[in-house]
Amino acid sequence: MRKKSRVAICGVGETNIGKFPGVSSLQNHAIASKLALEDAGISKTDIDGVLTVGSLVENWPHHSGAVSEYLGIKPKYTNTITQGGAGCCTMIQNAEMLINEGVCETVLCIGADNQLSGMTRELAIEAFAKNRHPQFEYPLGLSTPAAYALIAQRHSHEYGTSRETLSKIAVMSRNHAILNPKAQLRDPLTLNEAINSKEIAPPLHLTDCCISSDGGGAIIVTSLERARDLKQFPIQLMGSGNGFSHEHICYSTNLLTNGVIQSGQTAFAQANLTPQDIDIALLYDCFTISVILQLEDYGFCEKGSADEFISNGRIELGGQLPINTHGGLLAYGNPGLSGGIFHIIEAVNQLRNACNNRQVIGAKVALVSGIGGIMSYASTIILGS
């Protein structure tokens, strides 16, 4: 049994989200970091650890070093987490380990990029396509949406999951984004519009896929004791976990079971909590099918029962388990590798009771997930106020 976590998030900051030509990836890192430092009420001289998740646009060979240099920080420890969409949650877990082991006192975790304005659609597709297996996937043209479509097809085959089930996730995300003035997509979306949106890779349609954005966020982690003396009410890291099932989908032994189970079990055990204790879940929603798999694998509902679980507004504001109250990657924004940073920041803001008309009343415990690859890497953090 891992020892109880004694670290907390003491500051968060995020840039505007959308399309901002002329603002580089490094500039987005700097803007988010400045806002997080101001939020915590500390100086960059207080930072002795820097973690990043990399950039698709500015592919520095030593990314965290380039960011640290740009920010004018010389940390005791710096590194870049290369787990795709799982990286942001893993940054927080790694910050916990650095602080618990006495390597660092205060760690800056940053995820930012300018993917929407800095890359063409073709370059973005190619960047992700390079992650496919060079012999069994890439030559056959397996795109990221097509790989997730295989999972959705299998789920439909096993449990009868329909287009309507997937579209309910998209509509929920858009409804939450409408309440968020910073969200990139705020136009209303009906269930019928989602079901009949442009087909991308059957059964996935346009509204089942995350959007592309410029922007980013930063999070500052320190010891719980030090956080109590700073500007903001500390948000404690109660538990964290990682899981891995495969690097390439051609080696997956079960498309419907992945590292989420291991990741969640580890985090729940450290926090001494169960799924029933979670007030709000920020689930990595690169595609709608990933949300369905996570609801099942975290234990929020039985395998194959996600359609029943999400019905009747259960995952919307005011429901039993509100998820992705900021709009998620499907509607709030997604700068690529760093999109998961917004899930963590939303969890912090919810636990601070600072989300105005999208506030989950009485939220005390939040689960945040990150998914990398094709449901390959899973990272989970549980936060408490």
C-alpha positions as CSV (number, residue, x, y, z in Angstrom):
1,M,0.0,0.0,0.0
2,R,1.4,3.4,-1.0
3,K,1.7,6.0,1.7
4,K,-0.9,8.7,1.8
5,S,-0.2,11.7,-0.4
6,R,1.0,14.8,1.3
7,V,1.1,17.2,-1.7
8,A,-1.4,19.8,-3.0
9,I,-2.1,22.0,-6.0
10,C,-1.5,25.6,-4.9
11,G,-1.9,27.4,-8.2
12,V,-3.4,27.0,-11.7
13,G,-3.5,29.2,-14.8
14,E,-4.7,28.8,-18.4
15,T,-4.5,30.8,-21.5
16,N,-7.4,31.7,-23.7
17,I,-8.4,28.8,-25.9
18,G,-9.1,28.9,-29.6
19,K,-7.1,30.1,-32.6
20,F,-4.4,32.7,-32.0
21,P,-2.0,33.1,-35.0
22,G,1.3,34.6,-34.0
23,V,1.4,33.1,-30.4
24,S,4.0,30.4,-30.3
25,S,3.9,27.2,-28.3
26,L,6.6,28.6,-25.9
27,Q,4.6,31.8,-25.5
28,N,1.6,29.8,-24.5
29,H,3.7,28.0,-21.9
30,A,4.9,31.3,-20.5
31,I,1.4,32.9,-20.3
32,A,-0.1,29.9,-18.5
33,S,2.9,29.7,-16.1
34,K,2.7,33.4,-15.2
35,L,-1.0,33.1,-14.4
36,A,-0.4,30.0,-12.3
37,L,2.4,31.8,-10.3
38,E,0.1,34.7,-9.7
39,D,-2.7,32.4,-8.6
40,A,-0.4,30.8,-6.1
41,G,1.1,34.1,-5.0
42,I,4.7,32.9,-5.5
43,S,7.6,33.8,-7.8
44,K,9.3,31.8,-10.5
45,T,12.4,31.7,-8.2
46,D,10.3,29.5,-5.9
47,I,10.1,26.8,-8.6
48,D,12.7,24.1,-8.4
49,G,11.0,21.5,-10.6
50,V,9.6,21.8,-14.2
51,L,7.6,19.1,-16.0
52,T,6.1,19.3,-19.5
53,V,4.3,17.0,-21.9
54,G,6.0,18.2,-25.1
55,S,4.8,20.0,-28.3
56,L,3.7,18.8,-31.7
57,V,4.5,22.2,-33.3
58,E,7.8,23.1,-31.7
59,N,9.4,19.6,-31.4
60,W,12.4,20.5,-29.2
61,P,14.7,17.5,-28.6
62,H,14.8,18.5,-24.9
63,H,11.4,20.1,-24.4
64,S,11.3,20.7,-20.7
65,G,14.8,22.2,-20.9
66,A,13.8,24.6,-23.7
67,V,10.7,25.6,-21.7
68,S,12.7,26.1,-18.5
69,E,15.2,28.2,-20.4
70,Y,12.5,30.3,-22.0
71,L,10.9,30.9,-18.6
72,G,14.2,31.8,-17.0
73,I,14.0,28.9,-14.5
74,K,17.0,26.7,-13.6
75,P,15.2,23.8,-11.8
76,K,16.8,21.0,-9.7
77,Y,14.9,18.6,-11.8
78,T,13.2,18.8,-15.2
79,N,11.6,16.3,-17.6
80,T,9.1,15.7,-20.3
81,I,6.4,13.1,-19.9
82,T,5.9,11.2,-23.2
83,Q,2.6,9.4,-22.6
84,G,0.4,11.3,-25.0
85,G,-2.9,12.3,-23.5
86,A,-2.1,10.6,-20.2
87,G,0.9,12.9,-19.7
88,C,-0.8,15.8,-17.8
89,C,-2.1,13.6,-15.0
90,T,1.2,11.7,-14.9
91,M,3.0,15.1,-14.4
92,I,1.0,15.6,-11.2
93,Q,1.8,12.1,-10.0
94,N,5.5,12.6,-10.8
95,A,5.5,16.0,-9.0
96,E,4.1,14.1,-6.0
97,M,7.0,11.7,-6.1
98,L,9.6,14.4,-6.5
99,I,8.3,16.3,-3.5
100,N,7.8,13.2,-1.3
101,E,11.4,12.1,-2.0
102,G,12.8,15.6,-1.2
103,V,14.1,16.2,-4.7
104,C,12.0,19.3,-5.2
105,E,9.8,21.6,-3.1
106,T,7.6,23.2,-5.7
107,V,7.0,21.8,-9.2
108,L,5.6,23.6,-12.2
109,C,3.6,21.3,-14.5
110,I,2.9,22.8,-17.9
111,G,1.0,21.7,-21.0
112,A,0.6,24.1,-24.0
113,D,0.8,24.3,-27.7
114,N,-0.4,26.2,-30.8
115,Q,-1.7,23.2,-32.8
116,L,-4.6,24.9,-34.5
117,S,-2.7,27.8,-35.9
118,G,0.7,26.2,-36.0
119,M,-0.1,23.0,-38.0
120,T,-2.1,22.2,-41.1
121,R,-4.7,19.4,-40.8
122,E,-2.4,17.2,-42.9
123,L,0.6,17.8,-40.7
124,A,-1.5,17.1,-37.6
125,I,-2.8,13.8,-39.1
126,E,0.8,12.8,-40.1
127,A,2.1,13.6,-36.6
128,F,-0.3,11.2,-35.0
129,A,0.0,8.6,-37.8
130,K,3.7,8.3,-37.0
131,N,2.7,6.6,-33.8
132,R,1.1,3.7,-35.5
133,H,3.0,0.5,-35.8
134,P,5.5,0.8,-38.7
135,Q,4.7,-2.7,-40.2
136,F,1.2,-3.6,-39.3
137,E,-0.6,-0.2,-38.9
138,Y,1.0,2.8,-40.6
139,P,1.3,1.2,-44.1
140,L,-2.4,0.4,-44.0
141,G,-3.3,4.0,-43.3
142,L,-4.7,3.5,-39.8
143,S,-5.5,6.9,-38.5
144,T,-6.2,7.8,-34.9
145,P,-10.0,8.1,-35.4
146,A,-10.0,4.8,-37.3
147,A,-8.3,3.1,-34.4
148,Y,-10.8,4.4,-31.9
149,A,-13.5,3.4,-34.3
150,L,-12.3,-0.2,-34.0
151,I,-12.9,0.0,-30.3
152,A,-16.4,1.6,-30.8
153,Q,-17.3,-1.1,-33.3
154,R,-16.3,-3.9,-30.8
155,H,-18.2,-2.2,-28.0
156,S,-21.3,-2.0,-30.3
157,H,-20.8,-5.7,-31.3
158,E,-20.6,-6.9,-27.7
159,Y,-23.1,-4.6,-26.0
160,G,-25.2,-3.0,-28.7
161,T,-23.8,0.5,-28.2
162,S,-25.5,2.8,-30.7
163,R,-24.8,6.1,-32.5
164,E,-27.2,7.6,-30.1
165,T,-25.2,6.5,-27.1
166,L,-22.1,8.1,-28.5
167,S,-23.9,11.3,-29.4
168,K,-25.3,11.7,-25.9
169,I,-21.7,12.2,-24.7
170,A,-21.1,14.9,-27.4
171,V,-24.4,16.7,-26.5
172,M,-23.5,16.7,-22.8
173,S,-20.1,18.2,-23.5
174,R,-21.6,20.9,-25.7
175,N,-24.2,21.7,-23.1
176,H,-21.5,22.2,-20.5
177,A,-19.3,24.3,-22.9
178,I,-22.2,26.6,-23.5
179,L,-22.0,27.6,-19.8
180,N,-18.3,28.2,-20.0
181,P,-17.4,31.6,-21.5
182,K,-13.9,30.4,-22.4
183,A,-15.0,27.3,-24.3
184,Q,-14.1,27.1,-28.0
185,L,-17.4,25.5,-29.2
186,R,-20.5,27.2,-27.6
187,D,-23.1,26.7,-30.3
188,P,-26.0,24.5,-29.2
189,L,-25.9,20.9,-30.4
190,T,-29.0,18.7,-30.6
191,L,-28.9,15.0,-30.3
192,N,-30.2,14.6,-33.9
193,E,-27.5,17.0,-35.2
194,A,-24.8,14.9,-33.4
195,I,-26.2,11.6,-34.7
196,N,-26.2,12.9,-38.3
197,S,-22.9,14.9,-38.2
198,K,-20.3,14.1,-40.8
199,E,-19.0,10.5,-40.7
200,I,-15.3,10.3,-39.9
201,A,-14.7,6.6,-39.2
202,P,-17.8,4.5,-38.6
203,P,-19.4,4.6,-36.1
204,L,-17.5,7.8,-35.1
205,H,-18.8,11.1,-36.6
206,L,-17.4,14.6,-36.4
207,T,-19.0,15.4,-33.0
208,D,-17.5,12.2,-31.6
209,C,-14.0,13.6,-32.1
210,C,-12.0,16.1,-30.1
211,I,-11.3,19.5,-31.6
212,S,-8.0,21.2,-32.3
213,S,-6.9,24.4,-30.4
214,D,-4.2,26.8,-29.4
215,G,-3.6,27.4,-25.7
216,G,-2.5,25.7,-22.6
217,G,-2.4,25.5,-18.8
218,A,0.0,25.3,-15.9
219,I,-0.3,23.8,-12.4
220,I,1.9,24.3,-9.4
221,V,2.3,21.4,-6.9
222,T,4.0,21.7,-3.5
223,S,3.8,20.0,-0.1
224,L,0.4,20.2,1.6
225,E,2.1,22.0,4.6
226,R,3.6,24.7,2.4
227,A,0.4,25.1,0.3
228,R,-1.6,25.9,3.5
229,D,0.5,29.1,3.9
230,L,0.0,30.3,0.3
231,K,-2.6,32.4,-1.4
232,Q,-5.1,29.8,-2.4
233,F,-7.0,27.1,-0.5
234,P,-4.9,23.9,-1.2
235,I,-6.4,21.2,-3.3
236,Q,-4.9,17.9,-2.1
237,L,-3.8,15.1,-4.3
238,M,-5.4,12.2,-2.5
239,G,-4.5,9.4,-4.9
240,S,-2.9,8.7,-8.2
241,G,-2.2,5.7,-10.5
242,N,-0.9,4.7,-13.9
243,G,-1.8,1.8,-16.1
244,F,-0.5,0.4,-19.4
245,S,-2.0,-2.2,-21.7
246,H,-0.3,-1.9,-25.2
247,E,1.7,0.5,-27.3
248,H,0.1,-0.4,-30.6
249,I,-3.5,-1.4,-31.0
250,C,-2.5,-4.4,-33.1
251,Y,-1.0,-5.9,-29.9
252,S,-4.1,-5.3,-27.8
253,T,-5.5,-8.5,-26.4
254,N,-8.9,-7.0,-25.5
255,L,-10.1,-3.7,-27.1
256,L,-12.6,-3.2,-24.3
257,T,-10.2,-3.5,-21.4
258,N,-7.2,-1.4,-20.9
259,G,-4.9,0.3,-18.3
260,V,-7.7,2.4,-16.9
261,I,-8.6,-0.4,-14.5
262,Q,-5.2,-0.7,-13.0
263,S,-4.7,3.1,-12.9
264,G,-8.1,3.6,-11.2
265,Q,-7.6,0.8,-8.7
266,T,-4.2,2.2,-7.6
267,A,-5.6,5.7,-7.2
268,F,-8.7,4.6,-5.3
269,A,-6.5,2.5,-3.0
270,Q,-4.1,5.3,-2.2
271,A,-7.0,7.7,-1.5
272,N,-8.9,5.1,0.4
273,L,-12.0,5.9,-1.7
274,T,-14.4,4.1,-4.1
275,P,-16.2,5.3,-7.2
276,Q,-19.2,6.1,-5.1
277,D,-17.2,8.8,-3.3
278,I,-16.5,10.8,-6.5
279,D,-18.6,14.0,-6.8
280,I,-17.3,15.0,-10.3
281,A,-15.3,13.2,-13.0
282,L,-13.2,14.9,-15.6
283,L,-12.7,12.0,-18.1
284,Y,-10.3,12.3,-21.0
285,D,-12.6,12.6,-24.0
286,C,-10.4,12.4,-27.1
287,F,-13.4,10.5,-28.6
288,T,-16.8,9.8,-27.2
289,I,-16.1,6.0,-27.0
290,S,-13.2,6.7,-24.6
291,V,-15.7,8.2,-22.1
292,I,-17.9,5.2,-22.3
293,L,-15.0,2.8,-21.6
294,Q,-13.8,4.8,-18.7
295,L,-17.2,5.0,-17.0
296,E,-17.2,1.2,-17.1
297,D,-13.6,0.5,-16.2
298,Y,-13.5,2.9,-13.3
299,G,-16.5,1.1,-11.9
300,F,-19.0,3.9,-12.2
301,C,-21.3,1.4,-14.0
302,E,-21.1,-2.2,-15.1
303,K,-19.5,-3.2,-18.4
304,G,-21.9,-2.7,-21.2
305,S,-24.3,-0.6,-19.2
306,A,-23.0,2.9,-20.1
307,D,-26.0,3.7,-22.3
308,E,-28.3,3.2,-19.3
309,F,-26.0,5.0,-17.0
310,I,-25.7,8.2,-19.1
311,S,-29.5,8.4,-19.7
312,N,-31.8,10.8,-17.9
313,G,-29.1,13.4,-17.3
314,R,-27.0,11.4,-14.9
315,I,-23.7,12.7,-16.2
316,E,-24.8,16.3,-16.7
317,L,-24.8,19.2,-14.2
318,G,-27.3,18.3,-11.5
319,G,-27.0,14.6,-12.2
320,Q,-25.5,11.8,-10.1
321,L,-22.0,12.1,-11.6
322,P,-21.4,15.3,-13.7
323,I,-18.5,14.9,-16.1
324,N,-16.4,17.3,-18.1
325,T,-18.2,20.4,-16.8
326,H,-15.9,22.7,-18.7
327,G,-16.8,21.1,-22.1
328,G,-13.9,18.7,-22.4
329,L,-11.7,18.0,-25.4
330,L,-14.9,17.7,-27.4
331,A,-16.0,21.3,-26.9
332,Y,-13.8,23.3,-24.6
333,G,-10.6,22.8,-26.5
334,N,-7.6,20.5,-27.1
335,P,-4.1,21.8,-28.0
336,G,-2.9,18.2,-28.6
337,L,-0.7,16.5,-26.1
338,S,-1.6,19.1,-23.4
339,G,-5.4,19.0,-23.6
340,G,-5.7,17.1,-20.4
341,I,-4.3,20.0,-18.4
342,F,-7.7,21.7,-18.7
343,H,-9.5,18.7,-17.1
344,I,-7.2,19.1,-14.0
345,I,-7.7,22.9,-13.8
346,E,-11.5,22.4,-14.1
347,A,-11.3,19.9,-11.2
348,V,-9.4,22.4,-9.1
349,N,-11.8,25.2,-9.9
350,Q,-14.8,23.0,-9.1
351,L,-13.2,22.1,-5.7
352,R,-12.6,25.8,-5.1
353,N,-16.3,26.4,-5.7
354,A,-15.2,28.9,-8.4
355,C,-17.2,27.7,-11.5
356,N,-20.2,30.0,-11.3
357,N,-23.2,28.7,-13.3
358,R,-21.5,25.4,-14.0
359,Q,-20.6,24.7,-10.4
360,V,-21.3,21.2,-9.1
361,I,-22.9,22.0,-5.7
362,G,-21.1,20.5,-2.8
363,A,-18.2,19.0,-4.8
364,K,-15.5,17.8,-2.5
365,V,-13.8,15.0,-4.4
366,A,-12.9,14.9,-8.1
367,L,-11.4,12.2,-10.3
368,V,-9.4,13.2,-13.4
369,S,-8.2,10.9,-16.1
370,G,-5.7,11.0,-18.9
371,I,-5.5,8.6,-21.9
372,G,-2.5,8.2,-24.2
373,G,-2.2,6.4,-27.4
374,I,-5.1,4.2,-28.5
375,M,-6.4,3.6,-25.0
376,S,-2.8,2.5,-24.3
377,Y,-1.7,4.6,-21.3
378,A,-4.0,5.5,-18.5
379,S,-3.3,8.0,-15.7
380,T,-5.6,8.8,-12.8
381,I,-5.5,11.5,-10.1
382,I,-8.1,12.0,-7.3
383,L,-8.3,15.5,-5.9
384,G,-10.0,16.6,-2.7
385,S,-10.8,20.0,-1.2
